[in-house]
Amino acid sequence: MIELNLADGIAEVVLNAPEKMNALNAEALAELEQAYDDAAAAASRGEVRALLLRGEGRGFCAGRDISGVTPADDDVLGYLGGKVTPLLQKMSDFPAPTFAAVQGACLGVGLGLAIATDVVYVAENAKIGSPFANLGATLDSGGHWLFTERLGTHRTLDLIYTAELISGAEAVASGLFSRALPAESLLEDTRGIVAKVATGATGAFLASKELVAQVRDQRLGLWESVARENQAQADLCGTADYAEGFAAFQEKRKPEFTGVGIRDSRSSGPGGPAGP
C-alpha cells in the first residue's frame, strides 16, 4: 500500500489504501520504513533534497488497522514499541526537509506520522484528535506529548476523555501544525512549497532541523542555543551553498544551491521528531 516516487529532487511517499483510510498494519509499516530507507539512500547520493508524505483518498491515515486484531493475543508493545516508534524516529531523522499534506482523518499512528514530520500542512476540514475512548485504549504515537506541549493539560484531557475531534483549522490555530489550507488545494499548494524547498540550501536546513530538535528535547536555554547556532553557522561557512548564497546576494541574482552542506557533520544530540 506504500508508494515511493522520486523526481526533481523530491521523494513523494504515498499511503495508498483509501478503502481503509490508509490505516496501517504491521506489513504496511514495514513497507513505509523501506520507502524511507530508499528515499534516504537517494538523499545520501544528492538525488533527494525534500520529502513529501501524503495519503490517497479522503483521509491521511486513520491509524492502526485493527480490522483483524484480537485483543486477547494482541502484541501491543511489539506493534507500537517494536515497529511504530522506530519508524517515527527514522522519519524524524530523514536527511532532508520533510513535509506532510494531511486531509481527512489523522488519528493514532497517523497522528504520529505527522508528529515525526518537519512541516505539516493540514486541510481546513481535517479531523484530528483521540478517538480511543470508544475503544478502551489510549492515545499513542506521541500524541500525549504533542497535545500537552501545545494545548496544555486541560484541553488535552478534554479531547481524550470526550473523544472529540478538532478540525485542521482549529489544530493550526492551537499551534499543533504549520498551516491550514483549503482541502481542494492542499496537495497542489504543498507540492509547490516542497518543490521550492528542494532547490534550497539543504545543509543549512538540516542545521536548523538539528537545532530545533535540540531546543525541544534538551530544553536549551537562550545562551546555550545561541552557542550552538554560532557553531552551526561556522560549520556552514565552508560549504559551497554558503559561498553561493553570499555571492548571489552580492551580485544581485538568484542563488543556485546544490544542496551540499553539513549533511554528514551534524552535531551531537538526540534525534526524534523535530515537530510540526
Secondary structure, 3 states (H helix, E strand, C coil): CEEEEEECCEEEEEECCHHHCCCECHHHHHHHHHHHHHHHHHHHCCCCCEEEEEECCCCCECCECCCCCCHHHCCHHHHHHHHHHHHHHHHHCCCCCEEEEECCEEECHHHHHHHCCCEEEEECCCEEECHHHHCCCCCCCCHHHHHHHHHHHHHHHHHHHHCCEEEHHHHHHCCCCCEEECHHHHHHHHHHHHHHHCCCCHHHHHHHHHHHHHHHHHCCCHHHHHHHHHHHHHHHHCCHHHHHHHHHHHCCCCCCCCCCCCCCCCCCCCCCCCCC
